[in-house]
């Protein structure tokens, strides 16, 4: 068995830089979790019109409502089985902004067909989107999101383009500094760039049998629909 990311990418997974292959091999099969610690050189926002969207998202640990430079950063990728028995990997990002830490939470599971990753956003998994992973010619990783859906109780609706957004994540490994580099952009079809960040981190790996999943890392509510 392989990680959920290797399964979704298929043969493309082998084209990634070896350090990216290891980082995205975290899972219940390998028994490893990955923690990245580094610095985001820049956290940016679009124009003033995006502030209400960011403020609303921040109430559920979705997006980050403040800008900053040279912000200490942690990303925690910890695998666990959720309440429905699905292998899940956390993507919990913590930005140590002056005066207050901010989190951007996501939990990733493999789609039922095994051809994509489903990304649940926030503390209550009310937002979900498909992610497509691909290897670039230089061995870096490109992640693109699809449409978002809002799910709560019996409600399951597509988020309109007017208020929705797509994300593009580029992650690479710099052999000269032994660091991962990351660049994230979130863009609205009508209003343009909403939010993003770029910087670097170094990764350490731990055995999930000894470290487990720390309190507060899992979401408050889990969504069964894929």
KEKE-3310 file (N, C-alpha, C; in steps of 0.2 Angstrom, whole numbers, plus 5000, padded with zeros to 4 digits):
npx = (5004:5002:5004:4990:4992:5002:4994:4984:4991:4997:5008:5014:5019:5032:5040:5042:5053:5065:5064:5052:5044:5046:5040:5027:5023:5019:5008:4996:5001:5015:5018:5022:5023:5024:5032:5033:5044:5047:5048:5037:5040:5031:5015:5000:4986:4972:4963:4954:4941:4941:4942:4930:4927:4939:4939:4927:4930:4941:4935:4933:4945:4949:4959:4968:4967:4976:4990:5008:5026:5040:5036:5035:5032:5022:5018:5008:5007:4999:4994:4979:4965:4949:4932:4924:4932:4941:4957:4966:4974:4981:4982:4987:4991:5000:5002:5013:5009:5011:5005:4995:4992:4987:4977:4976:4966:4965:4960:4964:4958:4957:4949:4933:4936:4949:4957:4959:4962:4952:4949:4945:4940:4944:4938:4926:4923:4915:4917:4922:4933:4939:4956:4969:4984:5000:5016:5029:5041:5053:5053:5046:5030:5014:4998:4981:4965:4948:4930:4921:4912:4898:4893:4882:4872:4858:4861:4869:4878:4885:4897:4894:4903:4905:4907:4916:4932:4948:4962:4980:4994:5012:5025:5042:5059:5074:5089:5101:5100:5093:5080:5062:5052:5038:5023:5008:4993:4977:4963:4949:4937:4930:4935:4948:4965:4965:4971:4987:5003:5021:5036:5048:5052:5058:5058:5054:5052:5041:5036:5020:5015:5021:5020:5007:4991:4990:4980:4967:4971:4963:4947:4933:4920:4916:4914:4905:4902:4909)
npy = (4994:5012:5030:5041:5052:5047:5037:5044:5052:5042:5036:5048:5052:5047:5056:5067:5077:5068:5072:5078:5067:5059:5067:5068:5055:5052:5044:5031:5019:5021:5025:5037:5055:5072:5087:5104:5117:5134:5150:5162:5173:5182:5186:5190:5200:5203:5217:5230:5225:5211:5209:5206:5193:5186:5189:5182:5169:5166:5164:5151:5145:5146:5152:5167:5182:5193:5202:5200:5200:5189:5179:5168:5150:5135:5119:5105:5089:5076:5059:5050:5039:5044:5048:5040:5030:5033:5035:5049:5065:5078:5095:5107:5123:5135:5152:5163:5177:5194:5197:5188:5171:5163:5151:5140:5128:5111:5095:5081:5068:5053:5051:5042:5035:5035:5044:5057:5070:5074:5089:5095:5109:5120:5121:5114:5107:5112:5117:5110:5103:5097:5092:5092:5084:5086:5083:5094:5098:5100:5093:5098:5101:5103:5109:5110:5117:5112:5116:5122:5115:5118:5111:5105:5097:5093:5100:5103:5111:5119:5131:5147:5156:5169:5171:5161:5153:5148:5138:5138:5129:5128:5118:5115:5108:5114:5110:5116:5123:5114:5115:5116:5124:5135:5141:5150:5154:5161:5163:5173:5171:5183:5194:5193:5191:5185:5180:5175:5166:5165:5156:5147:5131:5118:5101:5088:5071:5060:5046:5040:5031:5034:5047:5051:5059:5076:5085:5095:5096:5088:5091:5099:5095:5082:5078:5067:5065:5063)
npz = (5000:4997:5001:5002:4993:4984:4978:4972:4963:4955:4942:4941:4953:4955:4948:4956:4966:4976:4990:4991:4988:4999:5009:5005:5007:5019:5030:5036:5032:5030:5043:5047:5052:5047:5051:5047:5049:5047:5039:5032:5020:5015:5018:5009:5004:4993:4987:4997:4997:4999:5012:5021:5017:5021:5035:5038:5035:5044:5056:5056:5055:5041:5028:5031:5040:5040:5035:5033:5035:5035:5044:5057:5054:5054:5048:5050:5046:5049:5049:5051:5056:5052:5059:5051:5047:5036:5029:5034:5032:5040:5036:5043:5046:5054:5058:5065:5069:5074:5090:5089:5085:5070:5061:5048:5043:5036:5030:5022:5012:5002:4987:4983:4971:4970:4962:4965:4977:4991:4999:5014:5022:5036:5053:5055:5043:5033:5021:5005:4993:4977:4974:4963:4960:4953:4945:4941:4928:4934:4945:4955:4965:4959:4965:4961:4965:4963:4960:4975:4988:4999:5014:5026:5037:5029:5018:5003:4992:4978:4979:4974:4960:4962:4975:4978:4976:4969:4972:4970:4973:4974:4977:4981:4982:4988:4985:4989:5000:5008:5011:5010:4998:4996:4988:4988:4981:4981:4972:4966:4953:4949:4956:4957:4964:4980:4992:4999:5001:5003:5005:5016:5023:5034:5036:5048:5054:5062:5071:5071:5079:5091:5093:5090:5087:5091:5103:5097:5084:5075:5066:5073:5069:5058:5040:5031:5017:5001)
capx = (5000:5005:5000:4984:4995:5005:4988:4980:4995:4999:5015:5017:5022:5039:5043:5043:5060:5065:5062:5044:5041:5045:5035:5020:5022:5016:5002:4995:5005:5022:5018:5026:5020:5029:5031:5038:5045:5050:5046:5034:5043:5026:5008:4997:4979:4970:4961:4950:4935:4942:4943:4925:4928:4944:4937:4922:4934:4945:4931:4933:4952:4950:4962:4971:4964:4981:4996:5014:5032:5045:5031:5036:5027:5022:5013:5008:5004:4998:4989:4974:4958:4943:4926:4921:4937:4945:4963:4965:4981:4980:4986:4986:4996:5000:5006:5014:5008:5012:5000:4990:4993:4982:4978:4973:4966:4963:4960:4964:4956:4957:4942:4931:4938:4956:4960:4960:4961:4947:4951:4940:4943:4941:4937:4920:4923:4909:4919:4926:4935:4944:4963:4973:4991:5004:5023:5032:5047:5059:5052:5041:5023:5009:4992:4976:4959:4942:4925:4920:4905:4896:4890:4880:4866:4855:4863:4875:4877:4891:4898:4894:4909:4905:4911:4921:4939:4952:4969:4986:5000:5018:5030:5048:5064:5080:5095:5107:5098:5090:5073:5056:5049:5031:5020:5001:4989:4970:4960:4942:4936:4928:4938:4955:4969:4962:4976:4992:5009:5027:5042:5051:5052:5062:5054:5056:5047:5040:5033:5014:5014:5023:5018:4999:4988:4989:4973:4966:4973:4957:4942:4927:4915:4919:4909:4906:4901:4915)
capy = (5000:5018:5035:5043:5056:5043:5034:5049:5054:5037:5036:5055:5053:5045:5061:5072:5077:5063:5074:5078:5060:5057:5071:5066:5048:5052:5040:5026:5014:5022:5026:5044:5061:5077:5094:5108:5124:5139:5157:5165:5179:5187:5184:5195:5200:5207:5224:5230:5221:5204:5209:5203:5186:5183:5189:5177:5162:5166:5162:5143:5143:5146:5158:5171:5189:5198:5202:5200:5198:5186:5177:5161:5146:5128:5115:5099:5084:5070:5054:5046:5037:5048:5044:5036:5025:5035:5038:5057:5068:5085:5100:5112:5128:5140:5158:5166:5184:5198:5198:5182:5166:5162:5144:5138:5121:5107:5088:5078:5061:5050:5051:5035:5032:5035:5047:5064:5071:5078:5093:5098:5115:5123:5117:5110:5104:5115:5118:5104:5105:5092:5094:5088:5085:5085:5084:5098:5095:5101:5089:5101:5099:5108:5107:5115:5115:5113:5119:5121:5114:5119:5105:5106:5094:5090:5105:5101:5115:5122:5138:5151:5159:5176:5171:5155:5154:5142:5139:5135:5128:5126:5116:5112:5107:5117:5106:5120:5125:5109:5118:5116:5131:5135:5147:5148:5159:5160:5168:5173:5172:5190:5199:5192:5188:5186:5179:5170:5167:5162:5156:5141:5127:5112:5096:5083:5066:5057:5040:5041:5026:5037:5054:5051:5066:5080:5088:5101:5095:5086:5096:5099:5091:5078:5077:5060:5065:5064)
capz = (5000:4997:5004:4998:4988:4979:4975:4968:4957:4950:4940:4941:4959:4954:4945:4961:4969:4982:4997:4990:4988:5006:5012:5003:5008:5026:5030:5040:5030:5032:5050:5048:5051:5045:5053:5044:5052:5043:5038:5027:5019:5014:5018:5006:5003:4988:4989:5003:4996:5001:5020:5024:5015:5025:5042:5039:5035:5049:5062:5056:5053:5034:5026:5036:5039:5041:5031:5037:5032:5039:5049:5058:5051:5055:5045:5053:5042:5053:5047:5056:5053:5054:5062:5046:5045:5031:5031:5033:5033:5042:5033:5048:5045:5060:5056:5071:5067:5080:5094:5089:5080:5065:5058:5041:5043:5031:5031:5016:5011:4995:4984:4983:4965:4971:4957:4967:4984:4993:5004:5019:5025:5042:5059:5054:5037:5030:5014:5002:4986:4974:4973:4958:4961:4947:4945:4936:4924:4938:4951:4960:4965:4958:4967:4959:4967:4959:4963:4982:4990:5006:5017:5033:5038:5022:5013:4999:4987:4975:4981:4967:4958:4965:4982:4979:4974:4967:4975:4967:4977:4971:4983:4978:4987:4987:4988:4991:5007:5012:5013:5005:4997:4995:4986:4988:4978:4981:4967:4964:4946:4947:4960:4956:4969:4987:4998:4997:5005:5000:5010:5016:5029:5035:5038:5052:5053:5068:5071:5073:5085:5098:5094:5089:5085:5097:5104:5093:5077:5071:5066:5078:5065:5052:5035:5028:5010:4997)
cpx = (5004:5001:4995:4987:4998:4999:4985:4984:4997:5007:5018:5021:5029:5043:5045:5051:5059:5062:5054:5041:5040:5040:5028:5019:5020:5009:5002:5000:5013:5023:5021:5021:5025:5027:5036:5038:5049:5048:5043:5036:5037:5019:5004:4990:4978:4968:4956:4943:4935:4942:4937:4925:4933:4942:4932:4926:4938:4942:4931:4940:4952:4953:4965:4970:4969:4987:5002:5020:5036:5041:5033:5030:5028:5017:5014:5004:5004:4993:4985:4968:4953:4938:4923:4926:4941:4952:4963:4972:4979:4985:4985:4992:4995:5005:5007:5014:5009:5005:4995:4992:4987:4983:4974:4972:4963:4964:4959:4962:4956:4950:4940:4934:4946:4960:4961:4960:4956:4949:4945:4943:4939:4940:4931:4918:4917:4911:4923:4927:4940:4951:4966:4980:4995:5011:5025:5038:5053:5058:5048:5034:5019:5002:4987:4969:4953:4937:4924:4913:4904:4892:4888:4873:4864:4858:4869:4875:4884:4891:4899:4901:4910:4909:4916:4928:4943:4959:4974:4992:5006:5023:5036:5053:5070:5086:5100:5106:5095:5083:5068:5054:5042:5028:5013:4997:4981:4966:4953:4941:4934:4932:4946:4959:4966:4967:4981:4998:5015:5032:5045:5050:5056:5058:5057:5050:5047:5036:5026:5012:5016:5020:5010:4997:4986:4982:4973:4968:4967:4952:4937:4922:4918:4913:4910:4905:4907:4912)
cpy = (5006:5024:5037:5048:5052:5039:5038:5051:5048:5037:5043:5056:5052:5051:5067:5071:5072:5065:5076:5072:5058:5061:5069:5058:5047:5048:5035:5020:5015:5023:5033:5050:5066:5084:5098:5115:5128:5146:5158:5172:5184:5183:5190:5194:5204:5214:5224:5226:5214:5204:5205:5195:5183:5183:5183:5170:5161:5163:5154:5141:5142:5152:5162:5179:5194:5197:5202:5199:5194:5183:5169:5156:5139:5125:5108:5094:5077:5065:5051:5044:5041:5044:5039:5030:5027:5037:5045:5059:5075:5089:5107:5117:5134:5146:5162:5174:5188:5199:5192:5177:5165:5155:5144:5131:5117:5100:5085:5070:5059:5049:5043:5031:5031:5039:5055:5064:5075:5082:5096:5104:5118:5118:5113:5107:5106:5116:5112:5106:5099:5095:5089:5090:5083:5087:5089:5095:5096:5097:5092:5099:5104:5105:5112:5113:5116:5117:5118:5120:5115:5114:5106:5103:5091:5095:5103:5105:5117:5129:5142:5155:5166:5176:5165:5157:5148:5144:5135:5135:5125:5124:5113:5111:5110:5113:5110:5123:5120:5111:5117:5123:5130:5142:5146:5155:5157:5165:5167:5175:5179:5195:5198:5189:5190:5185:5174:5171:5163:5162:5149:5137:5121:5107:5091:5078:5062:5051:5041:5036:5029:5044:5055:5058:5070:5083:5094:5101:5092:5091:5094:5094:5088:5077:5071:5060:5067:5066)
cpz = (5000:5000:4999:4992:4982:4975:4970:4962:4953:4949:4941:4948:4959:4951:4950:4963:4975:4988:4997:4991:4995:5010:5011:5003:5015:5025:5035:5038:5032:5040:5052:5048:5050:5048:5050:5048:5048:5044:5032:5026:5018:5014:5015:5005:4996:4991:4995:5003:4998:5009:5023:5023:5020:5032:5043:5040:5041:5056:5062:5054:5045:5032:5032:5035:5039:5037:5035:5032:5037:5045:5050:5057:5053:5051:5048:5048:5045:5050:5053:5053:5056:5057:5058:5043:5039:5033:5029:5035:5034:5038:5037:5048:5050:5058:5063:5070:5074:5084:5094:5083:5076:5062:5052:5041:5037:5032:5024:5016:5004:4993:4983:4977:4965:4966:4959:4975:4986:4999:5008:5022:5031:5048:5059:5048:5033:5022:5011:4995:4984:4973:4967:4959:4955:4948:4940:4933:4929:4944:4956:4960:4964:4960:4965:4962:4962:4962:4971:4983:4997:5008:5024:5033:5031:5016:5010:4993:4984:4977:4974:4966:4961:4971:4983:4976:4973:4970:4970:4972:4974:4977:4979:4984:4984:4990:4991:4998:5011:5015:5007:5004:4994:4993:4985:4985:4978:4977:4966:4957:4944:4950:4960:4962:4976:4992:4995:5002:5002:5005:5010:5023:5029:5038:5043:5052:5060:5067:5074:5079:5091:5099:5093:5086:5090:5097:5100:5086:5073:5071:5072:5075:5059:5047:5031:5020:5006:4990)
residu = (UNK:UNK:UNK:UNK:UNK:UNK:UNK:UNK:UNK:UNK:UNK:UNK:UNK:UNK:UNK:UNK:UNK:UNK:UNK:UNK:UNK:UNK:UNK:UNK:UNK:UNK:UNK:UNK:UNK:UNK:UNK:UNK:UNK:UNK:UNK:UNK:UNK:UNK:UNK:UNK:UNK:UNK:UNK:UNK:UNK:UNK:UNK:UNK:UNK:UNK:UNK:UNK:UNK:UNK:UNK:UNK:UNK:UNK:UNK:UNK:UNK:UNK:UNK:UNK:UNK:UNK:UNK:UNK:UNK:UNK:UNK:UNK:UNK:UNK:UNK:UNK:UNK:UNK:UNK:UNK:UNK:UNK:UNK:UNK:UNK:UNK:UNK:UNK:UNK:UNK:UNK:UNK:UNK:UNK:UNK:UNK:UNK:UNK:UNK:UNK:UNK:UNK:UNK:UNK:UNK:UNK:UNK:UNK:UNK:UNK:UNK:UNK:UNK:UNK:UNK:UNK:UNK:UNK:UNK:UNK:UNK:UNK:UNK:UNK:UNK:UNK:UNK:UNK:UNK:UNK:UNK:UNK:UNK:UNK:UNK:UNK:UNK:UNK:UNK:UNK:UNK:UNK:UNK:UNK:UNK:UNK:UNK:UNK:UNK:UNK:UNK:UNK:UNK:UNK:UNK:UNK:UNK:UNK:UNK:UNK:UNK:UNK:UNK:UNK:UNK:UNK:UNK:UNK:UNK:UNK:UNK:UNK:UNK:UNK:UNK:UNK:UNK:UNK:UNK:UNK:UNK:UNK:UNK:UNK:UNK:UNK:UNK:UNK:UNK:UNK:UNK:UNK:UNK:UNK:UNK:UNK:UNK:UNK:UNK:UNK:UNK:UNK:UNK:UNK:UNK:UNK:UNK:UNK:UNK:UNK:UNK:UNK:UNK:UNK:UNK:UNK:UNK:UNK:UNK:UNK:UNK:UNK:UNK:UNK:UNK:UNK)
# end
